[in-house]
Amino acid sequence: MIFGPFFMILFLAVLIAATVLLLRWVGGPWPGSMTAHHPLPGRTPLDILKERFARGEIDKDEFEERRRVLGE
């Protein structure tokens, strides 16, 4: 009788932990847990530079300068 409330709290804690773990396993990684710029296999630094230029992240002068540096 003394341990009844303790086991009820323990059961609820285990149930909540199992639910959270199951949801994380089914849902995959959290959006913020992966780094943003992982290069895919087979992509060269020049390919990444060209993509950044195409997206407008860098201008033509910066593209040319970085391409020159990569060529060295």
TORKE-9608 format. One record per atom (N, C-alpha, C): residue in one letter; y, x, z negated. Coordinates in steps of 0.2 Angstrom, whole numbers, padded with zeros to 4 digits, always signed. Atoms other than C-alpha are relative to their C-alpha. Example, Ala and Ser with C-alpha at 12.3 -4.5 7.8 and 13.67 -1.06 7.14 Angstrom:
! TORKE-9608
a-0006+0004+0000/a-0022+0062-0039/a+0006+0004+0000/s-0006-0004+0001/s-0005+0068-0036/s+0005-0004-0003/
***
This chain:
! TORKE-9608
m-0006+0004+0000/m+0000+0000+0000/m+0006+0004+0000/i-0006-0004+0000/i+0012+0014-0003/i+0001+0003+0007/f+0000-0003-0007/f+0008+0022+0014/f+0001-0004+0006/g-0001+0005-0006/g+0010+0006+0024/g+0007+0001+0004/p-0007-0001-0004/p+0029+0009+0028/p+0000+0006+0003/f+0000-0007-0003/f+0026+0027+0031/f-0004+0000+0007/f+0004+0000-0006/f+0012+0024+0044/f+0003-0005+0005/m-0003+0004-0005/m+0022+0010+0052/m+0006+0004+0004/i-0005-0004-0003/i+0037+0022+0055/i-0003+0005+0004/l+0004-0005-0004/l+0025+0036+0061/l-0002-0003+0006/f+0003+0003-0006/f+0017+0024+0073/f+0006-0002+0005/l-0006+0002-0004/l+0034+0018+0080/l+0003+0007+0003/a-0003-0006-0003/a+0040+0036+0082/a-0005+0003+0005/v+0005-0002-0005/v+0024+0041+0091/v+0000-0004+0006/l+0000+0004-0005/l+0025+0026+0102/l+0007+0001+0004/i-0007-0002-0004/i+0044+0030+0107/i-0001+0006+0003/a+0000-0007-0003/a+0040+0048+0110/a-0005+0000+0006/a+0005+0001-0005/a+0025+0043+0121/a+0003-0003+0006/t-0004+0004-0005/t+0036+0031+0131/t+0005+0005+0003/v-0005-0005-0003/v+0050+0044+0133/v-0004+0005+0005/l+0004-0005-0004/l+0037+0057+0139/l-0003-0003+0007/l+0003+0003-0006/l+0029+0045+0151/l+0005-0002+0005/l-0006+0001-0005/l+0046+0040+0159/l+0002+0006+0003/r-0002-0007-0003/r+0051+0058+0161/r-0005+0002+0005/w+0005-0003-0004/w+0034+0062+0169/w+0000-0004+0007/v+0000+0004-0006/v+0035+0047+0181/v+0007+0000+0004/g-0007-0001-0004/g+0054+0049+0185/g+0001+0006+0003/g-0001-0007-0003/g+0053+0067+0189/g+0006+0003-0004/p-0005-0004+0004/p+0066+0080+0184/p+0007-0004+0000/w-0006+0003+0001/w+0083+0074+0178/w+0005+0003+0005/p-0004-0002-0005/p+0097+0075+0191/p+0004+0007-0002/g-0004-0006+0002/g+0107+0088+0181/g-0004+0006-0002/s+0004-0006+0002/s+0092+0099+0177/s-0002+0005+0005/m+0002-0005-0006/m+0090+0107+0194/m+0007+0003+0002/t-0006-0003-0002/t+0103+0120+0200/t+0001-0003+0007/a-0002+0003-0006/a+0113+0114+0215/a-0002+0004+0006/h+0000-0004-0006/h+0111+0129+0227/h-0006+0004+0000/h+0006-0004-0001/h+0093+0134+0229/h-0001+0001+0007/p+0002+0000-0007/p+0090+0141+0246/p-0007-0001+0001/l+0007+0001-0002/l+0075+0135+0255/l-0003+0006+0003/p+0003-0006-0004/p+0062+0147+0261/p+0001+0000+0007/g-0001-0001-0007/g+0066+0154+0278/g+0007-0001+0002/r-0008+0001-0002/r+0085+0151+0277/r+0003+0007-0002/t-0003-0007+0001/t+0095+0167+0278/t+0007-0002-0003/p-0007+0001+0002/p+0112+0170+0270/p+0005-0002+0005/l-0005+0002-0006/l+0120+0168+0287/l-0001-0008+0001/d+0001+0008-0001/d+0112+0150+0289/d+0004-0004-0005/i-0003+0004+0005/i+0119+0145+0272/i+0008+0001+0001/l-0007+0000-0001/l+0136+0152+0277/l+0002-0004+0006/k-0002+0005-0005/k+0136+0142+0293/k+0000-0007-0002/e+0000+0007+0002/e+0131+0126+0284/e+0007-0001-0004/r-0006+0001+0004/r+0146+0129+0272/r+0006-0001+0004/f-0006+0000-0004/f+0158+0132+0286/f+0000-0007+0004/a+0001+0006-0003/a+0151+0116+0295/a+0002-0006-0005/r-0002+0005+0005/r+0154+0106+0279/r+0007+0000-0002/g-0007-0001+0001/g+0171+0112+0278/g+0002+0003-0007/e-0001-0003+0007/e+0169+0121+0261/e+0004+0007+0001/i-0004-0006-0002/i+0176+0137+0269/i+0004+0000+0006/d-0004+0000-0006/d+0189+0140+0282/d-0003+0005+0005/k+0002-0004-0005/k+0187+0150+0298/k+0001+0008-0002/d-0001-0007+0002/d+0195+0166+0291/d-0005+0002-0005/e+0005-0002+0005/e+0184+0166+0276/e-0007+0000+0003/f+0006+0000-0004/f+0169+0162+0287/f-0001+0007+0003/e+0000-0006-0004/e+0173+0177+0298/e-0001+0006-0005/e+0000-0006+0005/e+0176+0189+0283/e-0007+0000-0003/r+0007+0000+0003/r+0159+0184+0274/r-0005+0002+0005/r+0005-0001-0006/r+0150+0185+0291/r+0000+0008+0001/r-0001-0007-0001/r+0157+0203+0293/r-0004+0004-0006/v+0003-0003+0006/v+0151+0207+0275/v-0007+0000+0000/l+0007+0001-0001/l+0134+0200+0278/l-0003+0005+0005/g+0003-0004-0006/g+0132+0210+0294/g-0001+0008-0002/e+0000-0007+0002/e+0135+0227+0285/e-0006+0002-0004/
***
